[in-house]
Amino acid sequence: MLILLNGFKSILQILNYYRWWIFILIYVLGFFLYHVLCHFDILPALFHTASLFTLNLYTDIPPQSTYCMPYLYGMVLLAGLYTVLSVISMVAKDYLDREYVKYMQYKPYILICGLGDKASAYINSELKENNKHMLVIESLKSNVAIEKYRDKGVAVLVGNAKEKKLYDLLHLENVKHIVLLTGSDVDNLEIALRFKEILLEKNIAIKPLFIHSNDRTLYKFYKEGGLLDDTSNLEVKMFSLARNAAKNLFLKFPLDTVDNKRYMQSNATFSLVVVGSNKLAIEVIEQIMQLAYFPFENSITIYCLDSDTKVLEQTLLYLFPKYVELKTIEIKFLNRNAKEASFYEEALWHDNVTHVILCKDTAQENLDIAVELADRTYLSQIIDHTMETKIHIATYSNTMIAHQIDENNNYFKHFYAFAQLDTMASKDVIVDEKFEQIAKYIHSGYASSYMPDKLYNKSDSIDKKWYNYAKLTDRESSKAQAYHIPIKLKALGLCYVKSTIPTHQALLQHNRAILNSVIGEELKQLGLDEENLKAITKKEESIKERFTYFPDTCDLLIEKLIRVEKNRWNAHHYLKGWQYTPTQTNKPLKRHRCLIPLTQMHQEDKFTILYDLYAILYIPNLLASVGYEIRKKEEK
């Protein structure tokens, strides 16, 4: 049925697209027949040609011109056929669009609310993968994008997604996932609550719901506050394009940015520069604070530059009041005007800067600063091919500019576009299946017993634990751990790629062999090789007594990585507002007795570094379970 509907829609699309050309062609041919073949004057010829489209043919044609009658009747038939088809297309189009919406839902489909720029970027990314099984709900009937996407085979329903009666038209049981991109955070939340009501009422199984929200306060109110908890048949994933941009930036470009291990193999300091004070700048700074943990505990400075950074400083203190507890990270707020020459002559630009991230409000401002940095600050390094600093330019919706910047391999070779709308609102970024699934597996727990052959599989039990609202804070911690995996791999001289190894079991064996080739001897030296660790941890009830190892000095790489994971875990909790308590841990109150440096751990808690060790040892298992292969990174 969908094929037939698509066929009719295609015919109507052709008629609508070429309707003026068809009209002009018929009119010109009719005029030619009347005026040239039948010897009419121009005005009568125009009159008779116009009458073709009312199926009216005058019979007062001179006898000597009767030989042109077949042509005239042919033109009447052609004009009549076009007129009838035009009328049918106008009447039938609305009907076919409604039927297309109905039949689209008989197979699994994606439900999208909104049809603005963000939603269009998401839809385009799905269409690139030839996925047309989408249903879009748009409230504004005059939105020109409606016909654009209908022509591309996307079902569009005009209606108000906040009204309950609209959901009587939908087969929500067939929805794969829901994306809310209306352009209004409040509207998105209102629609999410409507879905919560409907899915519970109809007893429909859990559906992933991706909801755009730039407002962190709304996130706390609805997500952490429980109004959109996962007991409501929704797996709610709130995101913002700014947060997506920041995450994507550092997944693509490591914080230390260099291809060698200069900062991984020493305690050399380095810095990053963030220009701007908007929400994107805040998300970039938070990502740096979440990720910046290296084997030698490198001191890292974040320079925040803008004409007035006071608001930014206050906002960061408001959002992350405990960020001052991050011992290896210092944030310096400097009031600097990018329109002044002194801005580009600051000594900080050469303070081992790995990244300059331009986050001003417009692409024009960011491009201006980038050009001046190239011309005034880094010119000699660009000419000498010694530049290691990477300049990242927020281009927002300027897709063509972004592509030109990224394709440049000459003067602006070290300049990169980021935060472009078509990427940040794409399926790959919003529906982040790889790291989301790894986080689920981490969240399911390692258990105390070491199981090096363990492969994770999607299961109801794993999902049930993930959806447990009481474990929301643990879930956020698992996500942060998943996103730190690339840094740990880089510290080991490794990387990961999508694998072609045919089975997960073979992939796991490969991954474990690669990891063992790097840290196997160190584990054996510490008595933590595979067989010993399995023997030590085989009885979970006595793990506190049996696991006595503790890295007091952190001389070996594996010990340094244990400390890295402990520091990262501490930082994540500080940024989420947790505090240290010397007494009993109280998760609802965000109090934890282990929220201290490794060297200050209480004797009775020291066994918990087993889980920091597992955060490294289970990386092969986690990556193999989602189809990724570990490889040794080639140094340049």
Phi, psi and omega in degrees: 000320178299324180296315179298315179299317178297323179296312178298317180297323180295318178298315180295322179297319178297315179299316181292320183292319185256013190301321182287324178294319179296316180300313182296318180299312180297318182296316181295317179296318178298316179298318180300315181296313181294312190280319185271309185283327185255002171063035173278158170287169186298310184297312175299324180296318178296319180298312181293326178295317179298326181291342177304321187281356170251014178059036182242121180238115179291145184260359181278056178265132181306142182304323182291352182250012184294342179295344180269001182304314179304322179294318182295315179294325176298319179292324176299316180298316180295315179295321179295318179298317180296318180297315181296315180296324179295317179296316180298318182298322180291320182284318188281336188301312180299320179297313181296322178297320178293318179294324180296321176300318181294309186287337176299332187274359179284343175244164177305133183218165178259132180255126183236130177252120182111150179215045174268200183297318182294314179297321179299319179297319178295314181299318180299322180292326176290319180295329177298332177266014177062031177259105180257001182280071180229144173238122182252132173254120181232131185276335185267108184296331183277000180298118184293341180288343181301306182292326179303313183278332172298321178296336180268005177092012178267133178282129180235126178250120178275117182179172181262110184291352177273350181266130186298325185297334180297329185285349174291342180271354189249143172264082186291341179295339180265001180289131175280309172203165185241137178236122181254109184222055184283343185100348178236121179301319181294317177297319178302316180291321178299317179292321178300317178294328176294317177298320178303315180295312185292316182295322176292317182298319182267000178054049179267139183301163185305133177239133174292133179234119180258120187235123181281131176206119177277347189266111180294330179293318176298323178301312180297319184295315186269316186274300181289333180281348173095358179292335174238055180280170186273012173272001187259023181066021175233136168259099190274126178234100180274137182215164170227153180294327178295318179294320176300318181297317181294316179297314182296324180302311186272350167287326181277322183236111178303152183302321182278348170061333184282151182281337175273187185252035184308313183271341178282336186249010177207172179264024179302140181276154172210172185218164174229149180242128176244120181254121182123163183228018185272189182296326178297317179299318180297316180295321178296315180297318179298317179299320177299316182293332179282331190255341195280065181227118189234163186303325183260017178052049181303139174280131185234132178251134173252112176270123178252115184244134173191169180295332176211106184262006183298317180295319178299315179299316180294321180295317179296320177294326178290316183282322185229069186299341182260010183295340178294345178281351180281101192293332185263002183239130176236134178250126179245125181259119184235124176280109182222140181258119183291351178271000179252144183299327182297336179304322186268000181252006180297143178294335184300333182298340183246019180271060183048049182283122178270323181221139166245122185244113185266111188239028177296169190290336181235152177298325180301313179299315182295320178295319179300314181295319180299315180298317181292324176298319179294321186275326187255325191258314187247017186302312183296322179292324178294315181294321182276358182059038179247006185286127176248338178295137177251132181256122183249125188248116176288115183253350176056242187270006183272077189295315183295320177298317180301315180296321180295320179297313184292332181275349182289131181234021183243248184300320183257038182299326184262018179249137186223142176274145173212173180063024176283140189301318185295336178269314186290337178255018182277165178301316185299329183269316181290310179266074187278080190291323185298300183287331176296318181290320176300317179299321177300317181293319176299316182296331181293343175100144178274338193066159182286327181288129181284126182231082185296340180266008185290130171246136179269142177229146176299130182208162179296324182292320178294316179296320182299318179291322179296321183280355181291110186299331181296341182257021185302316182294323176295325180296316179298322178295321178295322177297315180298322178295319180299318182287348178268352182305315180303326180290318178298318179297319180296321177299332178271000183076028185236168174212179180226147178219159175297132189263151172251003177297129194295327184237153178295324180295315178295323179295319178298315179300318178298312182298319180292324179295320179295314179297317182296329180293341181263316186240005183301315181294322178294319178298320179295320180299327181270359184075023183244022176294170191306310183293316180296318182293323177296319180293319182294324189258009187292336178250103185296328186290342181244024186298324181299323181276326187279326181266099187252355182292141174210132183280086183288327186250333180058053178274324184273158181301317181297325178290322177296322180290327173300316178295322176304311182295321178296316179296319180296317180298315177301312183299315180303316183288324175298317181292336178269007174092012179283158177228155176283141172227134179283350182259213185289138175298137178226096185295317178303328179268004181058050176238131181219132182282346179264007184276061181214163179299158181305321184291345182253010183299140175293146183303319183287347179256356187297334180297340184292347177291350171304322182285331172293322176295317179298329179299338175265314187291335181267001178303316177302320180293315182297314181291320178298324183292338177249014172085027180245144186251137177270135178227158174283133183277128178282125180275147179254000000 
